[in-house]
């Protein structure tokens, strides 16, 4: 695997906790997301820049990837009400699942991710395999629950797909989801996501990207000083915490979160 910029592999000989994440940041580096903005794709682009990284279900050992593989996520939750839950991410194909109105349609951060595996959401095995994956991860002995980041890449692609997550949340009280969607309220998918938030408060912690609401939104800023009142800057971007598992803000508050544009 290619070495990520600004990080190194966790090494217990250096005092790293390699059980939480495979990677640690190199002290003194600039946050890697602010180093190089993704080169814009043509407006007519309808899928990922890396089509060979869109995989069928049978090419993936697990659809949900452990947060242990991501320096931004972490394996498990160390703080707040879901302490002890394990973290997972789900990646779909950017643009193919996103609204064309997305502010980052051309310069999606996925343009800088040539090694990320995207799951083919059109594969008829996708939904049943996803449901089975969630059930299996929740059945692990002594595991309190799981939190799934939706979506590390991509977005909700239909109302029916949103309903799949609603059904899983109803069936599994120790399942939590968090993340961001470019489908805004007023669109069928955006309204379905809003219903998800309303019906599962505290467990469906989705935010609308570039939304104009007073809560449950992700808003772009240039610098931390631009963060508006009532919102908070993502602590990962300011490097206050080593990953989501040691922060937990996105699933413990409905306040808007601000991200430095990248």
C-alpha positions, 0 to 999 in steps of 0.5 A, a space after each residue: 500500500 502506498 504511504 500516505 502523505 504526512 503519516 506513518 504506520 503505527 509502531 508499538 516500538 515507538 509507543 503507538 497504539 496500533 490497535 486503534 489505527 494502522 496509521 499515526 500522524 507525523 508531528 509538525 506536518 500540515 493536515 494532509 487534506 489541505 495540501 492539495 485540492 483535488 483537480 476538477 473533473 469535467 462537469 459532464 463526469 458521471 462517475 469516479 475518476 478511477 473506474 477500475 476501483 469500482 468493485 462488485 460485491 464478490 470482489 470485497 471480503 467485507 462491504 463495511 471496512 473497519 475504521 482501523 484502516 483509516 487515520 481519520 476514523 479509528 477502530 473503536 469509540 473511546 468517548 461519550 455515550 457510544 464508548 466501546 462501539 466499533 467503527 466502520 465505513 462504507 464507500 460507494 461510487 462518487 458522482 454516480 450516487 450523488 446529486 449533480 447539485 453537489 457543490 463538489 461535483 467536479 472537485 470531489 475529494 475522491 479525485 485524490 483517492 486512487 486506491 479507495 475501493 468503491 462498491 458497485 451499488 447497482 450490483 443486485 447482491 449489494 443490499 442483501 450482502 450489506 444487511 448480512 454484514 451489519 447483522 454479522 458485525 453486531 453478533 460478535 460476542 461482547 461487542 456493544 454495537 457498531 457505528 457506520 460512517 455513511 458514506 466515506 465516498 458516494 451518497 444515498 442513491 435512492 429512497 429505497 436505499 435510505 429505507 434499508 438503513 431505516 429498517 436496519 436501525 429499527 431492527 438493531 438498537 445498537 446500530 448507529 450511523 453518521 455522515 453527510 449527504 448532498 441530497 438536501 431536504 426538498 428532494 425525495 432522497 433528502 426528505 427521506 434522510 430527514 425522516 431518518 434523522 427524525 425517526 432515530 434521534 441520536 442514532 441517525 446522525 446524518 448532516 446535509 452538506 452545504 445545508 442552510 438549516 440551523 442544525 444537522 448540516 456540514 458547512 464549508 469555511 476557509 479557515 477556523 476563524 470563519 466558523 459561524 456561531 452555533 457551529 463547530 470546526 471538525 476537530 480532526 481538521 484542527 488535529 485536536 483528536 486522533 480520529 473520530 473514535 476519540 472525538 465523537 462530536 458528530 454523533 453526540 451533537 446536532 450542531 452544524 459542523 464546519 470543514 475547511 474547504 478541500 
